[in-house]
Amino acid sequence: FIWRSFFKKGQSQGELAKYESALASSRQQQYDEAEKKYEELLGQHPHFKKAWISYAQMERKYQGQLKGEDTGAEACAAILQRAQQANPQDASIMQARGLLELKRQQHPEAAIGLLQEAVRLAPNLQPVLNWKAVKDVQLQLQQQQQQQ
């Protein structure tokens, strides 16, 4: 598969096979089976960031369908928080958490902070700070600070 070239060279064929299996279950909407596979994979390989992000996306979709968008976003946030605990300096996980928080609109300061920290760790992520949604939230926060 072409996407294999995107993974770090340190990832084993076993990890990739387990990841492919979890993705396949998710795509077939066998969410309970996919969840078990992701949990097993990430329990053994907690630094597999792509698997964390895929798992979080799946849970958001699955829980969102079952219980509503807010529950889906909460499930996604919980998985991304676990991912960040396992990978505290990973910029892509920080960026995913920041974008989710931005979309949820519950903690805009935290969202911007996560995005800025992600860019500090991985400068190639800088374009995210120029997105309209990010700029709009930054402007709102600046206006709130000026009113205080």
N, C-alpha and C positions, 0 to 999 in steps of 0.2 A: 504494500500500500504506500502511496505517496506520502501520507501524513506521518509515516514513521520517521522521515528525515527531520521532522520538526522537534523530535524528542532529544533530550540530552543523550549523549553517547553512553552514559552510565546505566541506562535502562535496559534491563534484560529482556530477552524474548519472552520469558515467562510473565513478566510484568505486562508487556504489550499484549500477550495473548489473553490475560485476565481482563485487561482494559477493553480489548475488542469484544470479549464475551459480555461484559457489563453493558457496553454501548449497544450491542445487538439486542440484548434483553430490553433495554430502554426503548429502542426504536420499534420493537415489537409490542410495546406497551405492556410488557411483563414487569411492571415496576417493583413489585415485591421481590422478585427474583433478581432484578438489577440492583436493588438496594443491598441485598445480601452479598452480591458479588463486589460491589463497591466497598462495602464495609470490610470484607475479607481482604481485598486488595490493599486498601488504605491502612488497615491494621498492620499488615506486613510491610508496606512501603509508604510510610506517611509523608515522604517528600515528593511524591508523584503529583505535582501541582495540577497538571492537565486533568488527572482523574478527579481531583477535588472539585475543580471548576465544572467538569461535566456532571458530576454527581449533584452538585448544588443546582445546576440548571435543570436537571431531571426532576429533582424534588420540588423545585418551584412550579414546574409544569404539572406534575402529578398531584401535589397537595393543592395547588390552585384549582385543578379540575374537581377534586373531591370536596374541598372545604372553602373555596373562595380564594381570590387573589391575595388578600392579606395573609392568610395562613400559608399560602405558597411562598410568599416573600419571607415570612418568618422562618420557614423550614430552610430556605436557601441561605438566609443570614446565619442560621445556626451552624450549617455545614461550613460556610466560609469562615466563621469564627473558629471552628475546630481546625480548619486548614491553616489559618494564620497562627494558631497556637503551635501547630506542628512545624510551621515554616515562617517564623516571625519576621524574617528579612526578605520575604519573597514579594517582589513588586507586583507581579501579575495577580496574586491573590489579594493584595492590598487594593489594587485598582478595581478588581471585581467587587470587593466589599464597598469601596467608595461609590462606585456607580450604582450599586444596589441601594445604598443609603440615600443617594441623591434622588433616585426614582421614588423611594418610599416617602421622602419629604418629612421624615420624622426628626432627623438629626443632621441638619445641613452643615453645621460647623464640623462635625465628625466626618461627614462625607468629603468635604473639601480638604480636611486635614489628611485623610487617608490617600486621596488623590495626589496631594502635594508630596507626601512622603513616598508614594510609589514613584513619582517622577524623580525625586531626589535619589532613590536607589537605582532607578533605571531611566536615565535621561531620554532614552528613545521613546518613552511614553509621554513626553512633553505635549504632543498634540491634543491629548485629552483635556488639558487645561484650557484649550482654546475652543472647545465645544460650546455651542450656544447655551445649552442647559447649565453647564458649569459656570460660564460667565454670568448668566442670569442670577444664579444662587450667590455667587461672589458679590455681585452688585447689591442684592438684597441684604446680605450680611453687612456690607459697608454702610448702607443706609441706616440699618438698625443701630449700628455702633455710633453713627453720627447723631442720631436722635437721643442717645442716652447721655 
